[in-house]
Amino acid sequence: MISKTFSSDGALGKAIPGFQPRQAQLDMAEAVTDAIKQDSQLVVEAGTGTGKTFAYLVPALLSGKKTIISTGSKNLQEQLFHRDLPLMVSALGFYGQVALLKGRANYLCLDRLSRQMIESHTNSADPTLLSQLVKVRSWASETKTGDLGDCDAIAEDSLVIPTITSTNDNCLGKECPSYQDCFVLKARKKAMDSDVVVVNHHLFLADLAIKETGFGELIPEADVFIFDEAHQLPDIASQYFGQSLSSRQIQELSKDIEIGYRTEAKDMRQLQKVGEKLQQAAMDLRITLGEPGFRGNWREAIKSPSIARELERLQEALDFALEVLKLALGRSQLLDTAFERANTIQARLQRVCDVSITGYSYWYDTTPRHFSLHITPLSVADKFHEQIELKQGAWIFTSATLAVNDDFGHFTSRLGLKPSKQFSLPSPFDYQSQARLCVPRYLPEPNSPGLADKLVRMLAPLIEKNQGRCFFLCTSHSMMRDLGERFRETLSVPVLLQGETSKQKTLAEFMELGNALLVATGAFWEGIDVRGDALSCVIIDKLPFTAPDDPLLKARIEDCQLKGGDPFSQVQIPDAVITLKQGVGRLIRDKKDKGALIICDNRLVTREYGGVFLASLPPIPRTRDLAVVSNFLDHISD
């Protein structure tokens, strides 16, 4: 049945113009079919262009079993649901129900919208937010799903979104006046009744974590679990099997207390004071934690007298909030929920500040306005394995980057997997003719002073000659800013910098210009698909080793040492290999693409472990001569 479906005169051949049968795609589809029949675990690394999406969708739809498909990002989730799934549903004549389920922060909360409308008519309200609220209100009367991703009237990063969506903490549940019309509830009900549900890893893991604490479940029970972009799972899982507390939660609580005071308990002036005190305590702690964009060790930080003092003040503000909210109990649903939230926040604060419990990493991070305090288990393998045992069924994990030098141990051990089958499928691309890889001669040492200057001098002529059409992927924000600044002074082609507008806008501008250099970091290393002439060169500043002071990495190193392992070869190298494979994967996206890859790190050639990196990359012809790359790029643009 499967081989017939994937043949040129089968269902796919009829549904997809120009469909060509691919052995790798068929091999994967047959392995997925077997795993579903046997309720077993399967791990497949499928190189770019193998068609892995159809290779798991077809067996899932044909099996007739309830299936959850989890993707790495919302973008991929939307593409799968709106493009790939409908195509397969019609090709196979599938009659079941399909549903898209996102986290609650994506759905409009009608109750919070109406409260914001009242709130925004006060003197202190921001007029631009009011105009956005009016647009959302008119969209709310037509939308069936309440998914704010479909609301074109507001930007995806609009400041109004957090004020009109709910969180687990502030949702009023059955007590909410808009409970019957709740979009989150409708989306979950539809998912419960559907045969195929498309979610993302964050939502899937939030569901596992919530079930662990005994709350209801978001994701319906299923027989088949498929994870695309599965390489992201271990890191996301470690966030959800820990605990965290953020200043955003404290500030949202303070805002809701003030709204409750102004709308339903106007005689309780103390509530206003509570809101102000909480807001102030959170801001003071944020300032004391120092520079934004920093991840630090919370065990160390908490020893500082100034941080300990601000924590005490935050504790006092929460005590005061609980005293006052206790007096308001029964007067307003919003304030009743605020009382419960203040209790939860207080308990989390106590847990995060008890750094004596072993088996966890304690860390914090800061943005310009906010901080988050985290405790993360050193390993999630036992917890994840436990969930698989509980749920049973078929578990399928796939991505273009799972193996390190053909070995899956790094990935499977982090999730406690015991796959009955694991294998790599080669990409169908002809790398010999489509690409060149260069580690240039005379490179400065990584982290040496003036590195950005030297790289610009070395690479600007090549980028200029290639008329841009280039991604420069950096391993740090500071390197990205340095390079961006210097390239702008040197090049005549447009230079785009990640972070100056949203990711989508930056990418759209890059494609539209057709002759730009995009200097970017983390967000552009994966999940970006630029085909054709717009991108013919990818440059990587150095091997993407995680910074050694990263608290999560430190935790995994500690865990590896406790087990008697070698952290460098078992944790740091495999992580960097997977990230490098992702970055390299941006270059060749289909059979017609051609381009050059330049990695500016001598260690690929001079260190023994360089061989592990090179053996894990596609078989691209290699050179150390930039002139060879320049000639290659000349020929492909002729």
Solvent accessible surface area in square Angstrom, and as a share of the most:
residue,aa,sasa,rsa
1,M,162,0.72
2,I,16,0.08
3,S,58,0.37
4,K,118,0.50
5,T,6,0.04
6,F,5,0.02
7,S,31,0.20
8,S,69,0.45
9,D,93,0.48
10,G,3,0.03
11,A,28,0.22
12,L,0,0.00
13,G,21,0.20
14,K,164,0.69
15,A,32,0.25
16,I,33,0.17
17,P,130,0.82
18,G,78,0.75
19,F,23,0.10
20,Q,120,0.53
21,P,75,0.47
22,R,77,0.28
23,Q,123,0.55
24,A,20,0.15
25,Q,2,0.01
26,L,35,0.17
27,D,53,0.28
28,M,1,0.00
29,A,0,0.00
30,E,72,0.32
31,A,4,0.03
32,V,0,0.00
33,T,26,0.15
34,D,60,0.31
35,A,4,0.03
36,I,4,0.02
37,K,148,0.63
38,Q,123,0.55
39,D,75,0.39
40,S,22,0.14
41,Q,21,0.09
42,L,2,0.01
43,V,0,0.00
44,V,0,0.00
45,E,18,0.08
46,A,1,0.01
47,G,15,0.14
48,T,29,0.17
49,G,24,0.23
50,T,3,0.02
51,G,22,0.21
52,K,35,0.15
53,T,31,0.18
54,F,31,0.13
55,A,0,0.00
56,Y,0,0.00
57,L,0,0.00
58,V,0,0.00
59,P,4,0.02
60,A,2,0.01
61,L,7,0.03
62,L,64,0.32
63,S,41,0.26
64,G,65,0.62
65,K,66,0.28
66,K,40,0.17
67,T,0,0.00
68,I,1,0.01
69,I,0,0.00
70,S,0,0.00
71,T,0,0.00
72,G,9,0.08
73,S,51,0.33
74,K,98,0.41
75,N,83,0.42
76,L,44,0.22
77,Q,0,0.00
78,E,51,0.23
79,Q,70,0.31
80,L,5,0.02
81,F,37,0.15
82,H,112,0.50
83,R,148,0.54
84,D,10,0.05
85,L,1,0.01
86,P,62,0.39
87,L,61,0.30
88,M,0,0.00
89,V,34,0.20
90,S,85,0.55
91,A,24,0.18
92,L,35,0.17
93,G,39,0.38
94,F,37,0.16
95,Y,212,0.81
96,G,29,0.28
97,Q,100,0.45
98,V,37,0.21
99,A,1,0.01
100,L,33,0.16
101,L,3,0.01
102,K,7,0.03
103,G,20,0.19
104,R,40,0.15
105,A,62,0.48
106,N,23,0.12
107,Y,9,0.03
108,L,2,0.01
109,C,27,0.16
110,L,47,0.23
111,D,11,0.06
112,R,19,0.07
113,L,8,0.04
114,S,58,0.37
115,R,25,0.09
116,Q,19,0.08
117,M,15,0.06
118,I,106,0.54
119,E,30,0.13
120,S,13,0.08
121,H,127,0.57
122,T,50,0.29
123,N,163,0.83
124,S,103,0.67
125,A,31,0.24
126,D,67,0.35
127,P,106,0.67
128,T,88,0.51
129,L,53,0.26
130,L,49,0.24
131,S,55,0.36
132,Q,47,0.21
133,L,4,0.02
134,V,68,0.39
135,K,100,0.42
136,V,0,0.00
137,R,130,0.48
138,S,71,0.46
139,W,34,0.12
140,A,17,0.13
141,S,98,0.63
142,E,127,0.57
143,T,27,0.16
144,K,178,0.75
145,T,72,0.42
146,G,0,0.00
147,D,8,0.04
148,L,12,0.06
149,G,58,0.56
150,D,76,0.40
151,C,4,0.02
152,D,141,0.73
153,A,47,0.37
154,I,15,0.08
155,A,52,0.40
156,E,112,0.50
157,D,100,0.52
158,S,12,0.08
159,L,118,0.59
160,V,1,0.01
161,I,31,0.16
162,P,56,0.35
163,T,20,0.11
164,I,0,0.00
165,T,6,0.04
166,S,7,0.04
167,T,46,0.27
168,N,94,0.48
169,D,30,0.16
170,N,4,0.02
171,C,45,0.27
172,L,18,0.09
173,G,26,0.25
174,K,158,0.67
175,E,111,0.50
176,C,20,0.12
177,P,107,0.67
178,S,24,0.15
179,Y,49,0.19
180,Q,150,0.67
181,D,76,0.39
182,C,36,0.21
183,F,12,0.05
184,V,11,0.06
185,L,66,0.33
186,K,97,0.41
187,A,16,0.13
188,R,50,0.18
189,K,133,0.56
190,K,102,0.43
191,A,0,0.00
192,M,85,0.38
193,D,90,0.47
194,S,3,0.02
195,D,55,0.28
196,V,2,0.01
197,V,0,0.00
198,V,0,0.00
199,V,0,0.00
200,N,11,0.05
201,H,0,0.00
202,H,75,0.34
203,L,12,0.06
204,F,3,0.01
205,L,0,0.00
206,A,19,0.15
207,D,3,0.01
208,L,1,0.00
209,A,17,0.13
210,I,31,0.16
211,K,49,0.21
212,E,78,0.35
213,T,98,0.57
214,G,66,0.63
215,F,145,0.60
216,G,60,0.58
217,E,64,0.29
218,L,15,0.07
219,I,3,0.01
220,P,4,0.03
221,E,99,0.44
222,A,13,0.10
223,D,62,0.32
224,V,1,0.00
225,F,2,0.01
226,I,0,0.00
227,F,1,0.00
228,D,3,0.02
229,E,31,0.14
230,A,0,0.00
231,H,27,0.12
232,Q,41,0.18
233,L,0,0.00
234,P,3,0.02
235,D,69,0.36
236,I,12,0.06
237,A,0,0.00
238,S,13,0.09
239,Q,93,0.41
240,Y,63,0.24
241,F,11,0.04
242,G,15,0.14
243,Q,78,0.35
244,S,46,0.30
245,L,0,0.00
246,S,22,0.14
247,S,1,0.00
248,R,117,0.43
249,Q,43,0.19
250,I,0,0.00
251,Q,34,0.15
252,E,31,0.14
253,L,0,0.00
254,S,2,0.01
255,K,108,0.46
256,D,1,0.01
257,I,0,0.00
258,E,37,0.16
259,I,3,0.02
260,G,0,0.00
261,Y,25,0.10
262,R,77,0.28
263,T,41,0.24
264,E,74,0.33
265,A,0,0.00
266,K,143,0.61
267,D,105,0.55
268,M,28,0.13
269,R,166,0.60
270,Q,87,0.39
271,L,0,0.00
272,Q,48,0.21
273,K,113,0.48
274,V,0,0.00
275,G,0,0.00
276,E,95,0.43
277,K,90,0.38
278,L,0,0.00
279,Q,66,0.29
280,Q,96,0.42
281,A,7,0.06
282,A,0,0.00
283,M,83,0.37
284,D,35,0.18
285,L,0,0.00
286,R,18,0.06
287,I,124,0.63
288,T,43,0.25
289,L,11,0.05
290,G,35,0.33
291,E,134,0.60
292,P,64,0.41
293,G,73,0.70
294,F,94,0.39
295,R,97,0.35
296,G,6,0.06
297,N,55,0.28
298,W,0,0.00
299,R,72,0.26
300,E,101,0.45
301,A,13,0.10
302,I,33,0.17
303,K,146,0.62
304,S,35,0.22
305,P,106,0.67
306,S,41,0.26
307,I,14,0.07
308,A,44,0.34
309,R,126,0.46
310,E,15,0.07
311,L,16,0.08
312,E,111,0.50
313,R,115,0.42
314,L,0,0.00
315,Q,44,0.20
316,E,93,0.42
317,A,2,0.01
318,L,0,0.00
319,D,61,0.32
320,F,40,0.17
321,A,0,0.00
322,L,23,0.12
323,E,115,0.51
324,V,6,0.04
325,L,0,0.00
326,K,129,0.54
327,L,139,0.69
328,A,1,0.00
329,L,78,0.39
330,G,68,0.66
331,R,110,0.40
332,S,8,0.05
333,Q,55,0.24
334,L,3,0.01
335,L,1,0.00
336,D,33,0.17
337,T,10,0.06
338,A,0,0.00
339,F,35,0.14
340,E,111,0.50
341,R,9,0.03
342,A,0,0.00
343,N,63,0.32
344,T,54,0.32
345,I,3,0.01
346,Q,26,0.12
347,A,59,0.45
348,R,56,0.20
349,L,3,0.02
350,Q,106,0.47
351,R,49,0.18
352,V,0,0.00
353,C,39,0.24
354,D,59,0.30
355,V,35,0.20
356,S,86,0.56
357,I,71,0.36
358,T,113,0.66
359,G,40,0.38
360,Y,55,0.21
361,S,9,0.06
362,Y,6,0.02
363,W,8,0.03
364,Y,17,0.06
365,D,40,0.21
366,T,4,0.03
367,T,65,0.38
368,P,109,0.69
369,R,166,0.61
370,H,27,0.12
371,F,1,0.01
372,S,24,0.15
373,L,0,0.00
374,H,33,0.15
375,I,4,0.02
376,T,5,0.03
377,P,15,0.09
378,L,14,0.07
379,S,45,0.29
380,V,8,0.04
381,A,16,0.13
382,D,115,0.60
383,K,61,0.26
384,F,1,0.00
385,H,49,0.22
386,E,91,0.41
387,Q,13,0.06
388,I,8,0.04
389,E,91,0.41
390,L,130,0.64
391,K,35,0.15
392,Q,114,0.51
393,G,13,0.13
394,A,0,0.00
395,W,2,0.01
396,I,0,0.00
397,F,0,0.00
398,T,0,0.00
399,S,0,0.00
400,A,33,0.26
401,T,4,0.03
402,L,1,0.00
403,A,2,0.01
404,V,15,0.09
405,N,71,0.36
406,D,121,0.63
407,D,85,0.44
408,F,10,0.04
409,G,33,0.32
410,H,28,0.13
411,F,8,0.03
412,T,13,0.08
413,S,74,0.48
414,R,47,0.17
415,L,0,0.00
416,G,13,0.13
417,L,13,0.06
418,K,144,0.61
419,P,31,0.19
420,S,82,0.53
421,K,106,0.45
422,Q,82,0.36
423,F,45,0.19
424,S,45,0.29
425,L,14,0.07
426,P,104,0.65
427,S,25,0.16
428,P,48,0.30
429,F,17,0.07
430,D,75,0.39
431,Y,21,0.08
432,Q,108,0.48
433,S,53,0.34
434,Q,8,0.04
435,A,0,0.00
436,R,58,0.21
437,L,3,0.01
438,C,0,0.00
439,V,8,0.05
440,P,1,0.01
441,R,118,0.43
442,Y,196,0.75
443,L,13,0.06
444,P,21,0.13
445,E,97,0.43
446,P,19,0.12
447,N,118,0.60
448,S,27,0.17
449,P,122,0.76
450,G,43,0.42
451,L,20,0.10
452,A,7,0.05
453,D,56,0.29
454,K,78,0.33
455,L,0,0.00
456,V,7,0.04
457,R,169,0.62
458,M,48,0.21
459,L,0,0.00
460,A,7,0.05
461,P,86,0.54
462,L,14,0.07
463,I,1,0.01
464,E,61,0.27
465,K,115,0.49
466,N,7,0.03
467,Q,114,0.51
468,G,0,0.00
469,R,30,0.11
470,C,0,0.00
471,F,1,0.00
472,F,0,0.00
473,L,0,0.00
474,C,0,0.00
475,T,41,0.24
476,S,45,0.29
477,H,105,0.47
478,S,63,0.41
479,M,22,0.10
480,M,10,0.04
481,R,130,0.47
482,D,58,0.30
483,L,0,0.00
484,G,0,0.00
485,E,105,0.47
486,R,71,0.26
487,F,0,0.00
488,R,108,0.40
489,E,138,0.62
490,T,76,0.44
491,L,18,0.09
492,S,97,0.62
493,V,15,0.08
494,P,43,0.27
495,V,13,0.07
496,L,19,0.09
497,L,21,0.10
498,Q,30,0.13
499,G,66,0.63
500,E,100,0.45
501,T,68,0.39
502,S,25,0.16
503,K,68,0.29
504,Q,78,0.35
505,K,127,0.54
506,T,5,0.03
507,L,36,0.18
508,A,56,0.43
509,E,78,0.35
510,F,2,0.01
511,M,89,0.40
512,E,152,0.68
513,L,75,0.37
514,G,30,0.28
515,N,54,0.28
516,A,1,0.01
517,L,0,0.00
518,L,0,0.00
519,V,0,0.00
520,A,0,0.00
521,T,8,0.05
522,G,46,0.44
523,A,45,0.35
524,F,0,0.00
525,W,11,0.04
526,E,45,0.20
527,G,65,0.63
528,I,5,0.02
529,D,64,0.33
530,V,1,0.01
531,R,124,0.45
532,G,37,0.36
533,D,113,0.59
534,A,19,0.15
535,L,3,0.02
536,S,5,0.03
537,C,1,0.00
538,V,0,0.00
539,I,0,0.00
540,I,0,0.00
541,D,2,0.01
542,K,40,0.17
543,L,1,0.01
544,P,13,0.08
545,F,46,0.19
546,T,59,0.34
547,A,57,0.44
548,P,101,0.64
549,D,83,0.43
550,D,16,0.08
551,P,7,0.05
552,L,28,0.14
553,L,5,0.03
554,K,92,0.39
555,A,5,0.04
556,R,39,0.14
557,I,32,0.16
558,E,80,0.36
559,D,24,0.13
560,C,14,0.08
561,Q,107,0.47
562,L,135,0.67
563,K,147,0.62
564,G,69,0.66
565,G,28,0.27
566,D,74,0.39
567,P,18,0.12
568,F,80,0.33
569,S,55,0.36
570,Q,97,0.43
571,V,11,0.07
572,Q,35,0.15
573,I,12,0.06
574,P,9,0.06
575,D,24,0.13
576,A,0,0.00
577,V,1,0.01
578,I,20,0.10
579,T,51,0.30
580,L,1,0.00
581,K,23,0.10
582,Q,8,0.04
583,G,0,0.00
584,V,6,0.03
585,G,18,0.17
586,R,13,0.05
587,L,3,0.02
588,I,5,0.03
589,R,36,0.13
590,D,39,0.20
591,K,118,0.50
592,K,182,0.77
593,D,6,0.03
594,K,89,0.38
595,G,0,0.00
596,A,0,0.00
597,L,0,0.00
598,I,0,0.00
599,I,0,0.00
600,C,5,0.03
601,D,0,0.00
602,N,21,0.11
603,R,40,0.15
604,L,3,0.02
605,V,72,0.42
606,T,92,0.53
607,R,119,0.43
608,E,172,0.77
609,Y,33,0.13
610,G,0,0.00
611,G,40,0.38
612,V,44,0.25
613,F,1,0.00
614,L,31,0.15
615,A,61,0.48
616,S,14,0.09
617,L,16,0.08
618,P,41,0.26
619,P,96,0.60
620,I,9,0.05
621,P,36,0.23
622,R,148,0.54
623,T,25,0.15
624,R,72,0.26
625,D,52,0.27
626,L,37,0.19
627,A,58,0.45
628,V,62,0.35
629,V,0,0.00
630,S,20,0.13
631,N,84,0.43
632,F,23,0.10
633,L,5,0.03
634,D,50,0.26
635,H,131,0.58
636,I,45,0.23
637,S,60,0.39
638,D,145,0.75
